[in-house]
Amino acid sequence: MEKLFPQEDGLKTKSARLDELNILLNLDSRKREMVDGDVGEEAGMPPTRDGRLDR
């Protein structure tokens, strides 16, 4: 198949690398959430009348 545009190979390479980096960043943020513990605690708490979380 003919290339659609001259930079197609570069785009494919960069898109694959971006996907790899996004996966690594998502893994890292999940690790921090598990270590911090704040996200799980706040997720179950209902907001107060003014929209803030009551601690």
CHARMM-style PDB file with segment names, atoms N, HN, CA, C and O in Angstrom:
ATOM      1  N   MET     1       0.846  -1.183   0.000  1.00  0.00      PROA
ATOM      2  CA  MET     1       0.000   0.000   0.000  1.00  0.00      PROA
ATOM      3  C   MET     1       0.890   1.244   0.000  1.00  0.00      PROA
ATOM      4  O   MET     1       1.935   1.265   0.650  1.00  0.00      PROA
ATOM      5  N   GLU     2       0.490   2.230  -0.698  1.00  0.00      PROA
ATOM      6  HN  GLU     2      -0.359   2.213  -1.226  1.00  0.00      PROA
ATOM      7  CA  GLU     2       1.243   3.477  -0.801  1.00  0.00      PROA
ATOM      8  C   GLU     2       1.108   4.293   0.485  1.00  0.00      PROA
ATOM      9  O   GLU     2       0.044   4.325   1.103  1.00  0.00      PROA
ATOM     10  N   LYS     3       2.206   4.955   0.881  1.00  0.00      PROA
ATOM     11  HN  LYS     3       3.070   4.930   0.379  1.00  0.00      PROA
ATOM     12  CA  LYS     3       2.179   5.793   2.086  1.00  0.00      PROA
ATOM     13  C   LYS     3       1.224   6.964   1.880  1.00  0.00      PROA
ATOM     14  O   LYS     3       1.159   7.556   0.802  1.00  0.00      PROA
ATOM     15  N   LEU     4       0.489   7.281   2.936  1.00  0.00      PROA
ATOM     16  HN  LEU     4       0.542   6.800   3.811  1.00  0.00      PROA
ATOM     17  CA  LEU     4      -0.450   8.389   2.855  1.00  0.00      PROA
ATOM     18  C   LEU     4       0.275   9.726   2.937  1.00  0.00      PROA
ATOM     19  O   LEU     4      -0.130  10.692   2.289  1.00  0.00      PROA
ATOM     20  N   PHE     5       1.345   9.789   3.731  1.00  0.00      PROA
ATOM     21  HN  PHE     5       1.673   9.005   4.257  1.00  0.00      PROA
ATOM     22  CA  PHE     5       2.129  11.015   3.834  1.00  0.00      PROA
ATOM     23  C   PHE     5       3.559  10.646   4.222  1.00  0.00      PROA
ATOM     24  O   PHE     5       3.780   9.571   4.779  1.00  0.00      PROA
ATOM     25  N   PRO     6       4.529  11.507   3.942  1.00  0.00      PROA
ATOM     26  CA  PRO     6       5.943  11.171   4.130  1.00  0.00      PROA
ATOM     27  C   PRO     6       6.341  10.868   5.579  1.00  0.00      PROA
ATOM     28  O   PRO     6       7.270  10.091   5.799  1.00  0.00      PROA
ATOM     29  N   GLN     7       5.680  11.446   6.550  1.00  0.00      PROA
ATOM     30  HN  GLN     7       4.925  12.077   6.371  1.00  0.00      PROA
ATOM     31  CA  GLN     7       6.062  11.272   7.949  1.00  0.00      PROA
ATOM     32  C   GLN     7       5.330  10.109   8.633  1.00  0.00      PROA
ATOM     33  O   GLN     7       5.358  10.001   9.859  1.00  0.00      PROA
ATOM     34  N   GLU     8       4.685   9.255   7.866  1.00  0.00      PROA
ATOM     35  HN  GLU     8       4.662   9.343   6.870  1.00  0.00      PROA
ATOM     36  CA  GLU     8       3.868   8.189   8.435  1.00  0.00      PROA
ATOM     37  C   GLU     8       4.674   7.246   9.332  1.00  0.00      PROA
ATOM     38  O   GLU     8       4.208   6.864  10.406  1.00  0.00      PROA
ATOM     39  N   ASP     9       5.876   6.871   8.899  1.00  0.00      PROA
ATOM     40  HN  ASP     9       6.255   7.181   8.027  1.00  0.00      PROA
ATOM     41  CA  ASP     9       6.694   5.968   9.714  1.00  0.00      PROA
ATOM     42  C   ASP     9       7.069   6.612  11.046  1.00  0.00      PROA
ATOM     43  O   ASP     9       7.014   5.965  12.092  1.00  0.00      PROA
ATOM     44  N   GLY    10       7.445   7.872  11.004  1.00  0.00      PROA
ATOM     45  HN  GLY    10       7.490   8.398  10.155  1.00  0.00      PROA
ATOM     46  CA  GLY    10       7.794   8.582  12.234  1.00  0.00      PROA
ATOM     47  C   GLY    10       6.609   8.692  13.172  1.00  0.00      PROA
ATOM     48  O   GLY    10       6.761   8.555  14.386  1.00  0.00      PROA
ATOM     49  N   LEU    11       5.438   8.935  12.626  1.00  0.00      PROA
ATOM     50  HN  LEU    11       5.314   9.046  11.640  1.00  0.00      PROA
ATOM     51  CA  LEU    11       4.231   9.036  13.433  1.00  0.00      PROA
ATOM     52  C   LEU    11       3.922   7.711  14.130  1.00  0.00      PROA
ATOM     53  O   LEU    11       3.567   7.693  15.309  1.00  0.00      PROA
ATOM     54  N   LYS    12       4.056   6.609  13.400  1.00  0.00      PROA
ATOM     55  HN  LYS    12       4.344   6.623  12.443  1.00  0.00      PROA
ATOM     56  CA  LYS    12       3.796   5.301  13.991  1.00  0.00      PROA
ATOM     57  C   LYS    12       4.777   5.015  15.135  1.00  0.00      PROA
ATOM     58  O   LYS    12       4.379   4.510  16.185  1.00  0.00      PROA
ATOM     59  N   THR    13       6.048   5.337  14.929  1.00  0.00      PROA
ATOM     60  HN  THR    13       6.371   5.748  14.076  1.00  0.00      PROA
ATOM     61  CA  THR    13       7.068   5.107  15.954  1.00  0.00      PROA
ATOM     62  C   THR    13       6.788   5.958  17.187  1.00  0.00      PROA
ATOM     63  O   THR    13       6.837   5.464  18.314  1.00  0.00      PROA
ATOM     64  N   LYS    14       6.499   7.224  16.973  1.00  0.00      PROA
ATOM     65  HN  LYS    14       6.460   7.625  16.057  1.00  0.00      PROA
ATOM     66  CA  LYS    14       6.248   8.129  18.092  1.00  0.00      PROA
ATOM     67  C   LYS    14       4.948   7.774  18.817  1.00  0.00      PROA
ATOM     68  O   LYS    14       4.875   7.895  20.040  1.00  0.00      PROA
ATOM     69  N   SER    15       3.938   7.344  18.090  1.00  0.00      PROA
ATOM     70  HN  SER    15       3.997   7.245  17.097  1.00  0.00      PROA
ATOM     71  CA  SER    15       2.679   6.946  18.719  1.00  0.00      PROA
ATOM     72  C   SER    15       2.873   5.709  19.591  1.00  0.00      PROA
ATOM     73  O   SER    15       2.304   5.614  20.678  1.00  0.00      PROA
ATOM     74  N   ALA    16       3.675   4.766  19.113  1.00  0.00      PROA
ATOM     75  HN  ALA    16       4.138   4.842  18.230  1.00  0.00      PROA
ATOM     76  CA  ALA    16       3.942   3.567  19.905  1.00  0.00      PROA
ATOM     77  C   ALA    16       4.701   3.936  21.181  1.00  0.00      PROA
ATOM     78  O   ALA    16       4.403   3.410  22.254  1.00  0.00      PROA
ATOM     79  N   ARG    17       5.675   4.833  21.070  1.00  0.00      PROA
ATOM     80  HN  ARG    17       5.917   5.260  20.199  1.00  0.00      PROA
ATOM     81  CA  ARG    17       6.439   5.261  22.246  1.00  0.00      PROA
ATOM     82  C   ARG    17       5.538   6.013  23.230  1.00  0.00      PROA
ATOM     83  O   ARG    17       5.660   5.830  24.441  1.00  0.00      PROA
ATOM     84  N   LEU    18       4.649   6.844  22.726  1.00  0.00      PROA
ATOM     85  HN  LEU    18       4.550   6.992  21.742  1.00  0.00      PROA
ATOM     86  CA  LEU    18       3.720   7.573  23.577  1.00  0.00      PROA
ATOM     87  C   LEU    18       2.816   6.606  24.349  1.00  0.00      PROA
ATOM     88  O   LEU    18       2.548   6.813  25.533  1.00  0.00      PROA
ATOM     89  N   ASP    19       2.355   5.562  23.684  1.00  0.00      PROA
ATOM     90  HN  ASP    19       2.573   5.394  22.722  1.00  0.00      PROA
ATOM     91  CA  ASP    19       1.537   4.552  24.357  1.00  0.00      PROA
ATOM     92  C   ASP    19       2.318   3.888  25.487  1.00  0.00      PROA
ATOM     93  O   ASP    19       1.778   3.682  26.574  1.00  0.00      PROA
ATOM     94  N   GLU    20       3.587   3.550  25.241  1.00  0.00      PROA
ATOM     95  HN  GLU    20       4.026   3.717  24.358  1.00  0.00      PROA
ATOM     96  CA  GLU    20       4.431   2.937  26.271  1.00  0.00      PROA
ATOM     97  C   GLU    20       4.593   3.865  27.473  1.00  0.00      PROA
ATOM     98  O   GLU    20       4.478   3.428  28.618  1.00  0.00      PROA
ATOM     99  N   LEU    21       4.855   5.124  27.216  1.00  0.00      PROA
ATOM    100  HN  LEU    21       4.949   5.479  26.286  1.00  0.00      PROA
ATOM    101  CA  LEU    21       5.045   6.080  28.296  1.00  0.00      PROA
ATOM    102  C   LEU    21       3.762   6.294  29.091  1.00  0.00      PROA
ATOM    103  O   LEU    21       3.808   6.411  30.315  1.00  0.00      PROA
ATOM    104  N   ASN    22       2.627   6.346  28.418  1.00  0.00      PROA
ATOM    105  HN  ASN    22       2.589   6.251  27.424  1.00  0.00      PROA
ATOM    106  CA  ASN    22       1.352   6.503  29.116  1.00  0.00      PROA
ATOM    107  C   ASN    22       1.071   5.313  30.032  1.00  0.00      PROA
ATOM    108  O   ASN    22       0.560   5.484  31.139  1.00  0.00      PROA
ATOM    109  N   ILE    23       1.404   4.115  29.573  1.00  0.00      PROA
ATOM    110  HN  ILE    23       1.819   3.975  28.674  1.00  0.00      PROA
ATOM    111  CA  ILE    23       1.226   2.929  30.407  1.00  0.00      PROA
ATOM    112  C   ILE    23       2.100   3.026  31.644  1.00  0.00      PROA
ATOM    113  O   ILE    23       1.640   2.745  32.751  1.00  0.00      PROA
ATOM    114  N   LEU    24       3.366   3.423  31.468  1.00  0.00      PROA
ATOM    115  HN  LEU    24       3.739   3.651  30.568  1.00  0.00      PROA
ATOM    116  CA  LEU    24       4.272   3.555  32.607  1.00  0.00      PROA
ATOM    117  C   LEU    24       3.798   4.629  33.576  1.00  0.00      PROA
ATOM    118  O   LEU    24       3.872   4.436  34.789  1.00  0.00      PROA
ATOM    119  N   LEU    25       3.318   5.746  33.069  1.00  0.00      PROA
ATOM    120  HN  LEU    25       3.258   5.903  32.083  1.00  0.00      PROA
ATOM    121  CA  LEU    25       2.816   6.803  33.943  1.00  0.00      PROA
ATOM    122  C   LEU    25       1.585   6.350  34.715  1.00  0.00      PROA
ATOM    123  O   LEU    25       1.446   6.663  35.897  1.00  0.00      PROA
ATOM    124  N   ASN    26       0.702   5.625  34.066  1.00  0.00      PROA
ATOM    125  HN  ASN    26       0.815   5.371  33.106  1.00  0.00      PROA
ATOM    126  CA  ASN    26      -0.492   5.127  34.746  1.00  0.00      PROA
ATOM    127  C   ASN    26      -0.119   4.142  35.844  1.00  0.00      PROA
ATOM    128  O   ASN    26      -0.718   4.157  36.919  1.00  0.00      PROA
ATOM    129  N   LEU    27       0.858   3.292  35.585  1.00  0.00      PROA
ATOM    130  HN  LEU    27       1.344   3.280  34.712  1.00  0.00      PROA
ATOM    131  CA  LEU    27       1.307   2.356  36.611  1.00  0.00      PROA
ATOM    132  C   LEU    27       1.895   3.100  37.790  1.00  0.00      PROA
ATOM    133  O   LEU    27       1.644   2.746  38.943  1.00  0.00      PROA
ATOM    134  N   ASP    28       2.682   4.136  37.505  1.00  0.00      PROA
ATOM    135  HN  ASP    28       2.885   4.423  36.569  1.00  0.00      PROA
ATOM    136  CA  ASP    28       3.319   4.904  38.568  1.00  0.00      PROA
ATOM    137  C   ASP    28       2.277   5.621  39.420  1.00  0.00      PROA
ATOM    138  O   ASP    28       2.403   5.656  40.645  1.00  0.00      PROA
ATOM    139  N   SER    29       1.266   6.184  38.802  1.00  0.00      PROA
ATOM    140  HN  SER    29       1.164   6.156  37.808  1.00  0.00      PROA
ATOM    141  CA  SER    29       0.243   6.905  39.572  1.00  0.00      PROA
ATOM    142  C   SER    29      -0.561   5.933  40.438  1.00  0.00      PROA
ATOM    143  O   SER    29      -0.970   6.292  41.542  1.00  0.00      PROA
ATOM    144  N   ARG    30      -0.789   4.735  39.966  1.00  0.00      PROA
ATOM    145  HN  ARG    30      -0.457   4.443  39.069  1.00  0.00      PROA
ATOM    146  CA  ARG    30      -1.510   3.742  40.773  1.00  0.00      PROA
ATOM    147  C   ARG    30      -0.676   3.344  41.981  1.00  0.00      PROA
ATOM    148  O   ARG    30      -1.217   3.154  43.070  1.00  0.00      PROA
ATOM    149  N   LYS    31       0.624   3.216  41.802  1.00  0.00      PROA
ATOM    150  HN  LYS    31       1.064   3.370  40.918  1.00  0.00      PROA
ATOM    151  CA  LYS    31       1.499   2.875  42.927  1.00  0.00      PROA
ATOM    152  C   LYS    31       1.442   3.975  43.978  1.00  0.00      PROA
ATOM    153  O   LYS    31       1.362   3.686  45.172  1.00  0.00      PROA
ATOM    154  N   ARG    32       1.483   5.239  43.544  1.00  0.00      PROA
ATOM    155  HN  ARG    32       1.548   5.474  42.574  1.00  0.00      PROA
ATOM    156  CA  ARG    32       1.435   6.356  44.489  1.00  0.00      PROA
ATOM    157  C   ARG    32       0.106   6.384  45.225  1.00  0.00      PROA
ATOM    158  O   ARG    32       0.074   6.670  46.422  1.00  0.00      PROA
ATOM    159  N   GLU    33      -0.981   6.096  44.542  1.00  0.00      PROA
ATOM    160  HN  GLU    33      -0.955   5.863  43.569  1.00  0.00      PROA
ATOM    161  CA  GLU    33      -2.288   6.077  45.185  1.00  0.00      PROA
ATOM    162  C   GLU    33      -2.332   5.004  46.259  1.00  0.00      PROA
ATOM    163  O   GLU    33      -2.897   5.224  47.331  1.00  0.00      PROA
ATOM    164  N   MET    34      -1.746   3.854  45.987  1.00  0.00      PROA
ATOM    165  HN  MET    34      -1.287   3.676  45.117  1.00  0.00      PROA
ATOM    166  CA  MET    34      -1.755   2.782  46.964  1.00  0.00      PROA
ATOM    167  C   MET    34      -0.884   3.140  48.165  1.00  0.00      PROA
ATOM    168  O   MET    34      -1.214   2.779  49.295  1.00  0.00      PROA
ATOM    169  N   VAL    35       0.216   3.838  47.937  1.00  0.00      PROA
ATOM    170  HN  VAL    35       0.484   4.131  47.020  1.00  0.00      PROA
ATOM    171  CA  VAL    35       1.106   4.225  49.029  1.00  0.00      PROA
ATOM    172  C   VAL    35       0.482   5.340  49.854  1.00  0.00      PROA
ATOM    173  O   VAL    35       0.508   5.288  51.083  1.00  0.00      PROA
ATOM    174  N   ASP    36      -0.080   6.351  49.191  1.00  0.00      PROA
ATOM    175  HN  ASP    36      -0.102   6.393  48.192  1.00  0.00      PROA
ATOM    176  CA  ASP    36      -0.666   7.485  49.892  1.00  0.00      PROA
ATOM    177  C   ASP    36      -1.916   7.083  50.664  1.00  0.00      PROA
ATOM    178  O   ASP    36      -2.089   7.471  51.820  1.00  0.00      PROA
ATOM    179  N   GLY    37      -2.769   6.323  50.039  1.00  0.00      PROA
ATOM    180  HN  GLY    37      -2.629   6.008  49.101  1.00  0.00      PROA
ATOM    181  CA  GLY    37      -3.999   5.888  50.683  1.00  0.00      PROA
ATOM    182  C   GLY    37      -5.088   6.937  50.712  1.00  0.00      PROA
ATOM    183  O   GLY    37      -6.209   6.622  51.112  1.00  0.00      PROA
ATOM    184  N   ASP    38      -4.823   8.153  50.314  1.00  0.00      PROA
ATOM    185  HN  ASP    38      -3.912   8.409  49.989  1.00  0.00      PROA
ATOM    186  CA  ASP    38      -5.805   9.230  50.394  1.00  0.00      PROA
ATOM    187  C   ASP    38      -6.956   9.037  49.414  1.00  0.00      PROA
ATOM    188  O   ASP    38      -8.106   9.323  49.748  1.00  0.00      PROA
ATOM    189  N   VAL    39      -6.666   8.567  48.239  1.00  0.00      PROA
ATOM    190  HN  VAL    39      -5.731   8.335  47.968  1.00  0.00      PROA
ATOM    191  CA  VAL    39      -7.692   8.476  47.205  1.00  0.00      PROA
ATOM    192  C   VAL    39      -8.801   7.521  47.625  1.00  0.00      PROA
ATOM    193  O   VAL    39      -9.978   7.833  47.443  1.00  0.00      PROA
ATOM    194  N   GLY    40      -8.457   6.381  48.174  1.00  0.00      PROA
ATOM    195  HN  GLY    40      -7.501   6.128  48.322  1.00  0.00      PROA
ATOM    196  CA  GLY    40      -9.460   5.417  48.574  1.00  0.00      PROA
ATOM    197  C   GLY    40     -10.321   5.911  49.709  1.00  0.00      PROA
ATOM    198  O   GLY    40     -11.522   5.641  49.731  1.00  0.00      PROA
ATOM    199  N   GLU    41      -9.740   6.630  50.655  1.00  0.00      PROA
ATOM    200  HN  GLU    41      -8.765   6.849  50.637  1.00  0.00      PROA
ATOM    201  CA  GLU    41     -10.501   7.125  51.791  1.00  0.00      PROA
ATOM    202  C   GLU    41     -11.479   8.206  51.368  1.00  0.00      PROA
ATOM    203  O   GLU    41     -12.625   8.209  51.816  1.00  0.00      PROA
ATOM    204  N   GLU    42     -11.047   9.121  50.513  1.00  0.00      PROA
ATOM    205  HN  GLU    42     -10.115   9.118  50.149  1.00  0.00      PROA
ATOM    206  CA  GLU    42     -11.898  10.231  50.092  1.00  0.00      PROA
ATOM    207  C   GLU    42     -12.984   9.787  49.125  1.00  0.00      PROA
ATOM    208  O   GLU    42     -14.031  10.428  49.035  1.00  0.00      PROA
ATOM    209  N   ALA    43     -12.750   8.708  48.408  1.00  0.00      PROA
ATOM    210  HN  ALA    43     -11.899   8.187  48.481  1.00  0.00      PROA
ATOM    211  CA  ALA    43     -13.710   8.273  47.405  1.00  0.00      PROA
ATOM    212  C   ALA    43     -15.035   7.857  48.041  1.00  0.00      PROA
ATOM    213  O   ALA    43     -16.087   8.010  47.421  1.00  0.00      PROA
ATOM    214  N   GLY    44     -15.001   7.332  49.272  1.00  0.00      PROA
ATOM    215  HN  GLY    44     -14.147   7.208  49.776  1.00  0.00      PROA
ATOM    216  CA  GLY    44     -16.213   6.877  49.914  1.00  0.00      PROA
ATOM    217  C   GLY    44     -16.913   7.932  50.731  1.00  0.00      PROA
ATOM    218  O   GLY    44     -18.011   7.688  51.231  1.00  0.00      PROA
ATOM    219  N   MET    45     -16.308   9.111  50.887  1.00  0.00      PROA
ATOM    220  HN  MET    45     -15.416   9.309  50.481  1.00  0.00      PROA
ATOM    221  CA  MET    45     -16.885  10.158  51.724  1.00  0.00      PROA
ATOM    222  C   MET    45     -17.775  11.081  50.908  1.00  0.00      PROA
ATOM    223  O   MET    45     -17.347  11.586  49.870  1.00  0.00      PROA
ATOM    224  N   PRO    46     -18.996  11.311  51.351  1.00  0.00      PROA
ATOM    225  CA  PRO    46     -19.866  12.229  50.610  1.00  0.00      PROA
ATOM    226  C   PRO    46     -19.428  13.680  50.836  1.00  0.00      PROA
ATOM    227  O   PRO    46     -18.936  14.013  51.914  1.00  0.00      PROA
ATOM    228  N   PRO    47     -19.599  14.528  49.848  1.00  0.00      PROA
ATOM    229  CA  PRO    47     -19.245  15.937  50.022  1.00  0.00      PROA
ATOM    230  C   PRO    47     -20.217  16.639  50.970  1.00  0.00      PROA
ATOM    231  O   PRO    47     -21.361  16.214  51.126  1.00  0.00      PROA
ATOM    232  N   THR    48     -19.752  17.709  51.595  1.00  0.00      PROA
ATOM    233  HN  THR    48     -18.822  18.054  51.468  1.00  0.00      PROA
ATOM    234  CA  THR    48     -20.620  18.504  52.462  1.00  0.00      PROA
ATOM    235  C   THR    48     -21.529  19.365  51.600  1.00  0.00      PROA
ATOM    236  O   THR    48     -21.461  19.293  50.373  1.00  0.00      PROA
ATOM    237  N   ARG    49     -22.370  20.169  52.213  1.00  0.00      PROA
ATOM    238  HN  ARG    49     -22.425  20.227  53.210  1.00  0.00      PROA
ATOM    239  CA  ARG    49     -23.315  20.992  51.456  1.00  0.00      PROA
ATOM    240  C   ARG    49     -22.618  21.973  50.518  1.00  0.00      PROA
ATOM    241  O   ARG    49     -23.128  22.276  49.440  1.00  0.00      PROA
ATOM    242  N   ASP    50     -21.447  22.471  50.934  1.00  0.00      PROA
ATOM    243  HN  ASP    50     -21.032  22.225  51.810  1.00  0.00      PROA
ATOM    244  CA  ASP    50     -20.739  23.435  50.069  1.00  0.00      PROA
ATOM    245  C   ASP    50     -19.842  22.741  49.056  1.00  0.00      PROA
ATOM    246  O   ASP    50     -19.106  23.421  48.341  1.00  0.00      PROA
ATOM    247  N   GLY    51     -19.872  21.408  48.964  1.00  0.00      PROA
ATOM    248  HN  GLY    51     -20.470  20.855  49.545  1.00  0.00      PROA
ATOM    249  CA  GLY    51     -19.128  20.688  47.945  1.00  0.00      PROA
ATOM    250  C   GLY    51     -17.764  20.196  48.393  1.00  0.00      PROA
ATOM    251  O   GLY    51     -17.112  19.458  47.656  1.00  0.00      PROA
ATOM    252  N   ARG    52     -17.313  20.583  49.582  1.00  0.00      PROA
ATOM    253  HN  ARG    52     -17.844  21.183  50.181  1.00  0.00      PROA
ATOM    254  CA  ARG    52     -16.018  20.131  50.071  1.00  0.00      PROA
ATOM    255  C   ARG    52     -16.169  18.784  50.763  1.00  0.00      PROA
ATOM    256  O   ARG    52     -17.252  18.417  51.221  1.00  0.00      PROA
ATOM    257  N   LEU    53     -15.061  18.059  50.828  1.00  0.00      PROA
ATOM    258  HN  LEU    53     -14.182  18.358  50.456  1.00  0.00      PROA
ATOM    259  CA  LEU    53     -15.080  16.797  51.565  1.00  0.00      PROA
ATOM    260  C   LEU    53     -14.886  17.110  53.045  1.00  0.00      PROA
ATOM    261  O   LEU    53     -14.004  17.887  53.413  1.00  0.00      PROA
ATOM    262  N   ASP    54     -15.693  16.516  53.868  1.00  0.00      PROA
ATOM    263  HN  ASP    54     -16.409  15.885  53.570  1.00  0.00      PROA
ATOM    264  CA  ASP    54     -15.595  16.724  55.312  1.00  0.00      PROA
ATOM    265  C   ASP    54     -14.679  15.660  55.891  1.00  0.00      PROA
ATOM    266  O   ASP    54     -14.936  14.465  55.739  1.00  0.00      PROA
ATOM    267  N   ARG    55     -13.629  16.080  56.543  1.00  0.00      PROA
ATOM    268  HN  ARG    55     -13.421  17.050  56.666  1.00  0.00      PROA
ATOM    269  CA  ARG    55     -12.676  15.122  57.118  1.00  0.00      PROA
ATOM    270  C   ARG    55     -12.870  14.996  58.583  1.00  0.00      PROA
ATOM    271  OT1 ARG    55     -12.158  14.234  59.237  1.00  0.00      PROA
TER     272      ARG     55
END
